[in-house]
Amino acid sequence: MSEISEEQVAHLANLARIALTPEEISSLTTELDQIVDSIAKVQEVATPDVPATSHPVPLSNVFRPDVVGETLTIEQALQNAPEQADNRFKVSAILGEEQ
Amino acid sequence: MTDIIRMTAADLSTHLQSGEISAVDATQAHLDRIEAVDTDVHAFLAVSSDALDTARRIDERRAAGEKLGPLAGIPLAVKDVLVTTDMPSTSGSKILEGYMSPFDATVVRLSREAGLIPIGKTNMDEFAMGSSTEHSAYGPTRNPWDLDRIPGGSGGGSAAAVAAFEAPLALGSDTGGSIRQPAHVTGTVGVKPTYGAVSRYGAIALASSLDQVGPVTRTVLDAGLLHDVIAQHDPHDSTSLTDTWPSMAEAARSGARGDGLAGLKVGVVRELSGDGFQAGVQSRFEETVALLTAQGAEVIEVSAPHFEYAVAAYYLILPAEASSNLAKFDSVRFGMRVQPDGGGTVEQVMAATREAGFGPEVKRRIILGTYALSAGYYDAYYGSAQKVRTLIQRDFTAAFEQVDVLVTPSAPTTAFKFGEKLADPMAMYLNDITTIPANLAGIPGISVPIGLAPEDGLPVGIQVMAPQREDARLYRVGAAIEALLEQQWGHTLISKAPALGGK
């Protein structure tokens, strides 16, 4: 058993910035435990002599000429923003009261 | 003349070029069809209001004597994972509801330049996570063969759209089978090209090392025609290959003439047949392999011992990549923003937004990916999965030393019923056992319809896989299989799909 705990799932949810409800944390704990049990079998064959593959078709450095490319206008960049002000994205307070 | 909506894109192209049918006629016929049947099928999330104007401009250009490409004037359905400037792009998620992209995905741009007419955006599992479209935030698409069953996923909308004659051509994306498995369950054709052959620019990323855009059609030739339009190097995608490709349409035409089956070495993957495969899927598959043998192909059983680890590796690599790709949905630059009760800091707003905007499968995979990448677990899970990826590539290399193509059933079962696998994520994940290895290795794969399973009368497909960059081989073999079977049946498979009542 991989033994994933509710505390662990709550911690992961915080890292992933998802405000899961207690019910979601509880059901995800059960599901993740089952999923991790089934996928942990990769360790059976992943011996130290096997190199890792991160990309299916090996490519070496891909460069382009260092010239200004096509860019979005400010209007285009902001057109989907939930909130904007003075040609910038507007966000909520960065620091909370305790900070 | 055949009904416009039932024509293949290749036939429609001939009629458009001769002037018997205008692009406006072709577009209107498909818009009418969508209006008539999409309440039942729900393949589309958006229908274009510009399509008729675009069609009119194509007709004007043709009338002015301009030389247009073979697909000019043909309607195209576009999976909602691909961004478009004229219709919203949501990737099946609430978090992107109403999102209007300031640019077109490269494949959409190339399609427009070729004169294709985007008529709508197709439904999909949220962010392409799923095998049934049941994870779409906008409700599932229904399989035109049986409205109580899934159309496959994640690209169930694109497959159902072509199967229901709502569009002759569609674009899909395939991360672990999202083009090929829907093709299998809807009696249509789907191709996942070699990784990098088609640009991913403007395809809302799920797992960047696995995603590939490809054609969804009713015939192999039509897939080849669309493939020829979209397979081009794109400087906007650093993983885009610079290869010059042979014409896939030509490969399909040559295959349909029966060229190349004699002496072709066909490998049957021992680990991807038999146990766990529905009897009717297995029997149709074996009959098709026997047909290839009768045409002079040499069938060899090959072993791919590490394929049994493919699903496990995939469900570590995909969530790991997805959890970082989806970090961009931060409620700042685009998408939904939800204020927690009583307000909050930007991080609290972000967490409340992602809680409200993501569905259960997306949350499950983000949490799983975050776990797989956590300090202390990284080597054991993500690192091991990357090693399995090497082992699977080696299995393919060894197999392709013996054979020209590999064949498998495209999926273990025919279309299942809604709800059947929803409560058991692992059962849903195992549905992709046949298609995942190709994504892990970056090789191309096609699914071609090979008949109906006797026990349930639902479509079955064969998957053909070839080495990297040998996409043309898929079209030759796929078209040969299609031609042989249609000759035997005396009709196409899709012509046997039940008529949709419509309204």
Interface residues (C-beta under 8 A of the other chain):
Chain A: I4 Q8 V9 L12 A13 N14 L15 A16 R17 I18 A19 L20 T21 E24 L28 E31 L32 Q34 I35 V36 S38 I39 A40 K41 V42 Q43 E44 V45 A46 T47 V50 P51 A52 T53 S54 H55 P56 V57 L59 V62 R64 L72 Q76 A77 Q79 N80 A81 P82 E83 F89 V91 S92 A93 I94 L95 G96
Chain B: Y99 M100 P102 F103 T194 Y195 G196 S209 L210 P235 S238 T239 L241 H306 Y309 V311 A312 A313 Y315 L316 S323 A327 D330 S331 V332 R333 F334 G335 M336 R337 Q339 P340 G343 G344 T345 V346 E347 Q348 V349 M350 A351 A352 R354 E355 F358 P360 K363 R364 I366 I367 L368 T370 Y371 S374 A380 Y381 G383 S384 A385 Q386 K387 V388 R389 T390 L391 Q393 P425 M426 Y429 N439 L440 A441 G442 I443 Q468
